[in-house]
Amino acid sequence: MDARRMNGERMDGRRGRALKQRLESLADAGVTALPKPGRRPAQTTRGSAATAPAASETRENVAAGAPSLAILRQQVVGCTRCTELAATRTQTVFGVGPDNPRLVLFGEAPGADEDASGEPFVGRAGQLLTKIIEACTLRREDVYIMNVLKCRPPGNRQPLPDEVANCRPFFEGQFAALRPEFICCLGTTAAQSLLQTTEPIGKLRHRWFEYRGAQVICTYHPSYLLRNPAAKRDVWDDMKTLMAKMGVTL
């Protein structure tokens, strides 16, 4: 059975989900009104003629000579550039998702749950992120999820500038290997690190940026939404803007 057929069967199973679960995901993600009925794209990874435009020359050029994800992962596992983080981590957290995603969700750093599991966004903020993804009629396994830092900062503090600089070759290498069409920066650290700006997240929202051929949008981090539930409406507005740009009907 080829990968496309397997993806199709998984999607068919998802379509049979109970209506109650769908409504709960929308409500938890901050959606106050149901999306208009529309045809869901066949899949959100590249390779689908229904959803994926041809890769731009810029993105192809960036990919040329880029190290593979497997090589980068091995480099991350053995990294000791940040002495404190290397000494206190349980394990590194590289990223998860398909090797050819249309969309990458880019966060800040692993927390305690991520440090324990080795997978990004699996704690409370990750559960909320999954609901946001599903509210967009996408599946978590269709998008690539990664962070600026690959190690948990002690006490979940914000990443230090030197730590971001040490991890920059890794996350830039991931982007070069993945060649996404779209990047969604989740929170201030991700947005400022990728775009190399000092502007706050509030000013970076509602604008489109370009990073090596990918279109970039910025929104609040899910952990911020846990502390400020009223901001869910803002994130939903940002996600609707992103989905419209991607051609995903809500």
Buried (B, 14 or more C-beta within 10 A) or exposed (E): EEEEEEBEEEBEEEEEEEEEEBEEBBEBBBBEEEBEEEEBBBBBBBBBEEBBEEBBEEBEEBBEEBBEBEEBBEBBEEBEBBEEBEEBBBBBBBBBBBEBBBBBBBBBBBBEBBBBBBBBBBBEBBBBBBBBBBBBBBBBBBBBBBBBBBBBBEEBEEBBEEBBEBBBBBBBBBBBBBBBBBBBBBBBBBBBBBBEEEEEBEEBBEEEBEBBBBBBBBBBBBBBBBEEEEBBEBBBBBBBBBBEEBEBBB
